[in-house]
Amino acid sequence: MSHKSLTADLCRAARRSRGKQANLTFTGREKSLGRFARFLWESGFQIHTTGHIKAKHVKAWAADMAARGRTKRTIANNVAHIRTALEGIKRRPFADWLSNAQLGISGASRAGTKRPMARGVFEQYLAAVRRIDPGVALVLELELEFGLRAEEAVRSVDSLADWLWALTNPVSDGFVTVIHGTKGGKTRRCPPLDRQRAADTVSRAIEASRGQRGKLVRKLDLKSAMCRYHYVVRSAGMVAERAPHSLRYAYATEHLQRMKAAGVTRREAAAGVSTWLGHGDGRGKWVEQVYGRETLAAGEA
């Protein structure tokens, strides 16, 4: 017997709960629950089902993460996965009682750790990446121009022809449809930062993919392509605050600034950008906190 039986039971319970069940959320949750189960087993709490979990188990897990230098936000995210499993076996009252305040991890900021990357800084990193792998450089350009996540940009090759039509056809509004690699498989439409520049980037990406067996990152499968992508950007120094996700911040910030200048209300601007990022208009408040905390607040009394 090992921690694996508890891991399996926790994952089954989590699948029965309400809330997000998108693939990336699902995968991250199962890894977190596996770490929790291993911790309990190695700490001598030899329980085998989700129904046996008590407050002392979760408190010990939270204390262990804190001792290893994990931030309150990280600890809170991991505990949220445990609550999901508890809810899946109808222990919602206990899950609600097991609040962040009860565990001493309340007050964590939801603000992101990245900052928008300035165009000049991006050009320097882009040149470094281009020397290592031109295909990955094109992926980064697409990320910035359309506010894409890494996997969305890597897999966008199947949509590039449609995007070029949307960007160059005068009857089109210039919005492109993001289909591949999205969280939960949710399709969305989003505008580029600059329509002409975007059309040029997409044209170059199409041309490059023709010489690489229809791929931007020259690998046989998605897993290998993503590994190559992360290796190249790290080699170019795009880590921490300068990681590629900061390009998504830059995209959001620039659109928020434009909408604010056009007189769009703070709430409407955040809701609009939220849909373009793939979060849905209901996440406007979160977009304000993460992407627009400086942009939307600037100039306010």
C-alpha positions in Angstrom: 0.0 0.0 0.0 1.2 3.5 -0.8 0.1 7.1 -1.3 -1.1 6.1 -4.7 -4.5 4.8 -3.4 -5.2 8.1 -1.7 -4.1 10.0 -4.8 -6.6 8.0 -7.0 -9.4 8.5 -4.5 -8.7 12.3 -4.3 -8.7 12.6 -8.1 -12.0 10.6 -8.4 -13.6 12.9 -5.8 -12.3 16.0 -7.6 -13.8 14.9 -10.9 -17.2 14.6 -9.3 -17.1 18.2 -8.0 -18.6 21.2 -9.8 -16.3 24.0 -11.2 -13.5 24.0 -13.7 -12.7 20.7 -15.3 -10.7 22.0 -18.3 -7.7 19.9 -19.3 -5.0 22.2 -17.9 -6.8 22.8 -14.7 -7.5 19.1 -14.4 -3.9 18.2 -14.9 -2.6 20.7 -12.5 -5.1 19.7 -9.8 -4.2 16.0 -10.1 -0.5 16.8 -9.7 -1.3 18.9 -6.6 -3.4 16.2 -5.1 -0.7 13.7 -5.7 1.8 15.8 -3.8 -0.6 16.2 -1.0 -1.2 12.4 -0.8 2.6 11.7 -0.9 3.1 14.2 1.9 0.5 12.6 4.1 2.0 9.2 3.6 5.6 10.2 4.2 4.5 12.1 7.3 2.8 9.0 8.8 -0.8 10.0 8.1 -1.6 6.7 6.5 -5.2 7.4 5.3 -6.6 6.0 2.1 -9.7 7.9 1.2 -10.8 11.5 0.9 -13.4 11.0 3.6 -10.7 10.5 6.2 -9.1 13.9 5.6 -9.2 16.1 8.7 -8.2 19.7 9.4 -4.9 18.6 10.9 -3.9 17.0 7.6 -4.5 20.1 5.6 -2.9 22.4 8.2 0.2 20.2 8.2 0.4 20.3 4.4 0.1 24.1 4.4 2.7 24.4 7.2 5.1 22.2 5.2 4.7 24.3 2.1 5.3 27.5 4.1 8.4 26.0 5.6 9.7 25.2 2.1 9.3 28.9 1.1 6.1 28.6 -0.9 4.2 31.9 -1.2 0.7 32.3 0.3 -0.8 32.4 -3.2 0.9 29.0 -4.1 -0.3 27.5 -0.8 -3.8 28.8 -1.3 -4.0 27.4 -4.8 -2.9 23.9 -3.6 -5.4 24.0 -0.8 -8.2 24.9 -3.2 -7.6 21.6 -5.0 -8.2 19.8 -1.8 -11.4 21.7 -1.2 -12.5 20.6 -4.7 -11.9 17.0 -3.8 -13.8 17.4 -0.5 -16.7 19.0 -2.3 -16.8 16.0 -4.7 -17.7 13.7 -1.8 -20.3 16.1 -0.4 -18.1 17.5 2.3 -18.8 21.1 1.2 -19.4 22.5 4.8 -16.0 21.2 5.9 -14.3 22.5 2.7 -15.9 26.0 3.4 -14.8 25.9 7.0 -11.3 25.1 5.9 -10.8 28.7 4.7 -7.5 30.5 4.0 -8.0 32.5 7.2 -8.4 29.3 9.2 -5.1 28.0 7.7 -3.2 31.3 8.2 -2.7 31.9 4.5 -5.2 34.7 3.8 -4.3 38.1 2.4 -2.3 36.7 -0.6 -2.3 39.0 -3.6 -3.9 37.8 -6.8 -1.8 40.3 -8.8 0.5 38.7 -11.3 4.2 38.5 -11.0 5.0 39.7 -14.5 5.1 43.2 -16.0 4.3 44.3 -19.5 7.4 44.0 -21.7 8.3 47.2 -23.5 8.7 46.9 -27.3 12.3 47.9 -27.2 13.1 45.2 -24.7 11.2 42.7 -26.6 13.1 43.4 -29.8 16.4 42.6 -27.9 15.1 39.3 -26.7 13.6 38.5 -30.1 16.9 39.0 -31.8 18.6 36.6 -29.3 15.8 34.0 -29.8 16.0 34.4 -33.6 19.7 33.5 -33.5 18.9 30.2 -31.7 15.6 29.2 -33.4 13.8 31.5 -35.9 10.6 29.4 -35.6 10.4 30.1 -31.8 11.0 33.8 -32.6 7.9 33.8 -34.8 5.9 32.2 -32.0 6.9 35.0 -29.7 5.8 37.6 -32.2 2.4 35.9 -32.5 2.1 35.8 -28.7 2.6 39.6 -28.4 0.5 40.6 -31.5 -2.5 38.5 -30.4 -2.1 38.1 -26.7 -1.7 34.3 -27.0 -0.6 31.8 -24.5 2.5 29.8 -25.5 0.7 26.7 -26.6 -1.9 28.7 -28.5 0.9 30.4 -30.5 2.8 27.1 -31.1 -0.3 25.4 -32.4 -1.6 28.5 -34.4 0.0 27.2 -37.6 -3.3 25.5 -38.5 -5.2 28.8 -38.3 -2.6 31.1 -40.0 -4.3 31.1 -43.4 -7.6 32.1 -41.9 -5.9 34.8 -39.8 -4.2 36.3 -42.9 -7.6 36.5 -44.6 -9.2 38.2 -41.6 -6.3 40.7 -41.4 -6.0 41.6 -45.1 -9.6 41.4 -46.3 -11.2 44.9 -46.2 -14.7 43.5 -45.2 -13.3 41.9 -42.1 -13.1 43.6 -38.7 -9.5 42.3 -38.3 -10.3 40.0 -35.4 -8.8 36.5 -35.6 -10.3 33.3 -34.2 -8.1 31.4 -31.7 -9.0 27.7 -31.8 -6.0 25.5 -31.0 -4.4 25.2 -27.6 -6.9 27.2 -25.7 -7.8 26.4 -22.1 -10.8 24.1 -22.0 -11.0 24.2 -25.8 -12.8 27.5 -25.7 -12.7 29.3 -29.0 -12.3 33.1 -28.9 -11.9 36.1 -31.2 -9.3 38.8 -30.5 -7.9 41.8 -32.3 -4.2 42.3 -33.1 -2.2 45.2 -31.6 -1.5 46.5 -35.1 -3.4 45.0 -38.1 -0.7 45.6 -40.7 2.1 44.4 -38.6 0.1 41.4 -37.6 -0.6 40.5 -41.3 3.2 40.7 -42.0 4.0 38.5 -39.0 1.4 35.9 -40.0 2.6 35.9 -43.6 6.2 35.3 -42.4 4.9 32.5 -40.1 3.1 30.8 -43.0 6.2 31.0 -45.2 8.4 29.6 -42.4 6.1 26.7 -41.7 6.2 25.6 -45.3 9.9 24.9 -45.0 9.4 23.1 -41.7 6.9 20.4 -42.5 4.0 22.6 -41.6 5.3 23.6 -38.2 6.7 26.7 -36.5 8.7 24.7 -34.0 10.4 21.9 -35.8 9.5 19.0 -33.7 7.4 15.9 -34.4 4.9 16.3 -31.5 3.4 19.0 -29.3 5.2 17.9 -26.2 8.6 18.1 -27.9 7.7 21.4 -29.5 6.8 22.9 -26.1 10.0 21.6 -24.6 12.0 23.2 -27.4 10.1 26.4 -27.0 10.8 26.7 -23.3 14.5 25.7 -23.7 15.0 28.4 -26.3 13.3 31.2 -24.4 15.2 30.3 -21.2 18.5 30.2 -23.2 17.7 33.8 -24.4 17.2 35.0 -20.8 13.4 35.2 -20.9 12.7 34.2 -17.3 11.0 35.5 -14.2 9.5 38.9 -14.9 10.8 38.8 -18.5 9.3 35.4 -19.2 7.2 35.2 -22.4 3.9 35.6 -20.4 4.9 39.2 -20.0 4.1 39.6 -23.7 0.5 38.8 -22.8 0.6 41.5 -20.2 1.9 43.9 -22.8 -0.9 43.0 -25.2 -3.6 43.5 -22.5 -2.0 46.7 -21.2 -1.8 48.3 -24.6 -5.5 47.6 -25.4 -6.6 48.8 -21.9 -4.7 52.1 -22.6 -6.4 52.5 -26.0 -9.8 51.8 -24.6 -9.3 54.2 -21.7 -8.2 56.9 -24.1 -11.3 56.3 -26.2 -13.5 57.0 -23.1 -14.5 53.4 -22.5 -15.4 52.8 -18.9 -12.9 50.9 -16.6 -15.4 48.1 -16.2 -16.2 47.7 -19.9 -12.5 47.9 -20.9 -11.5 45.2 -18.5 -14.4 43.0 -19.6 -13.5 43.4 -23.2 -9.8 42.6 -22.8 -10.8 39.7 -20.6 -12.7 38.1 -23.5 -9.8 38.7 -25.9 -7.5 37.0 -23.5 -9.8 34.0 -23.3 -11.0 34.5 -19.7 -14.6 35.5 -20.5 -16.3 38.8 -19.7 -17.0 37.6 -16.2 -13.3 37.9 -15.3 -13.1 41.6 -15.8 -12.4 42.3 -12.2 -9.5 39.8 -12.3 -8.1 41.4 -15.4 -8.2 44.8 -13.6 -6.2 43.3 -10.7 -3.6 41.4 -12.8 -3.2 43.3 -16.0 -4.7 46.7 -15.4 -3.9 47.5 -11.8 -1.5 50.2 -13.0 -2.9 51.1 -16.4 -6.5 51.6 -15.3 -5.6 53.3 -12.1 -3.3 55.9 -13.7 -4.7 59.3 -13.7 -7.6 58.5 -11.3 -8.2 60.7 -8.3 
